[in-house]
Amino acid sequence: MTFQSPWVLVALVVVPLLVALYVQHDRRRRASAASFTNPSLLPNLVAARPRWRRHLPLALLFVALTAMIVGVARPHATVSVPREEATVMIAIDSSLSMRATDVEPSRLAAAREAAKAFIAKVPKKFRVGLISFSARPYVILPPTQDRELAARALDSIRSGEGTALGDAVKLAVQVGRRQRAGDGTVPPASLLVISDGAQMSGRTTPQAAAAFARTHHVPVYAVVLGTQNGVVEVTLTGGFKEQIRVPPRADILRQVAQTSGGQLFAAPDDSRVRDVYTRLASRLGHHKQSREVTDVFAGGSAALLLVGGALSALWFRRVP
């Protein structure tokens, strides 16, 4: 928390001084009462002593005074607020390895369905763009607010050979940063990559693409799909079949995410994919912003004063 007028906080020294004066006054009052009567006879004269209730209204007054002084200093806190406009690019791996069925019904099918669930939770004002990549990346949907069009574009993705992960990240960043908000400014952009992590082709390495994304302030959030038992079956010349192991490469996606300022999410099976996307949609829909919270301290101070006055009037027929 920061303060626009931090010098006002010097007045906080008054609070402990007032507390000390109150404690000293209370001790003197007790000593004065003891000099006129025998303390052992007090239980016979007074039905019940107020004990802690006698101090509570004044304690609330001191807390309210503290809150009031802090409020005058005009505090600012970093809070999470909803974004008004943003661009979310989604790059889906459609390479041969995404045919693996270790994530039911297949890695690619699970990615498509989970991406639909994710888009449904993204704020309506956000533009969503889609990129499919195998040997080369392709823009299958420029950023748009049309969620139905996005769903149809996801259904059109088909698998191919090769995995140009780095090229896909670079292209997504370029497309995302071309967007303009209503006032002509460039809205914040982020990229979601859904892949099993392998880089098999392309001109741009994942490391170079991640550095490019960081330079353009586009964090890359990655979801790695698949298990170590993933296999795909390919047809060879002559009709022979071959099974190829395709374990996920979470290390590559983690490096891309961390270098760009994003985060890696692991979804080893279909039961966790939707949960990952729900959390990510919430993260992208908010951002950190410094806001003045003077009203919070002023309101809290007023509430404490009212409560303290009400308790004093109710218990002792007086105000503190």
Secondary structure, 3 states (H helix, E strand, C coil): CEECCHHHHHHHHHHHHHHHHHHHHHHHHHHHHHHHCCHHHHHHHCCCCCCHHHHHHHHHHHHHHHHHHHHHCCEEEEEEEECCCCEEEEEEECCHHHHCCCCCCCHHHHHHHHHHHHHHHCCCCCEEEEEEECCCEEEEEEEECCHHHHHHHHHCCCCCCCCCHHHHHHHHHHHHCCCCCCCCCCCCEEEEEEECCCCCCCCCCHHHHHHHHHHCCCCEEEEEECCCCCEEEEECCCCCEEEEECCCCHHHHHHHHHHHCCEEEEECCHHHHHHHHHHHHHHHCEEEEEEECHHHHHHHHHHHHHHHHHHHHHHHCCCC
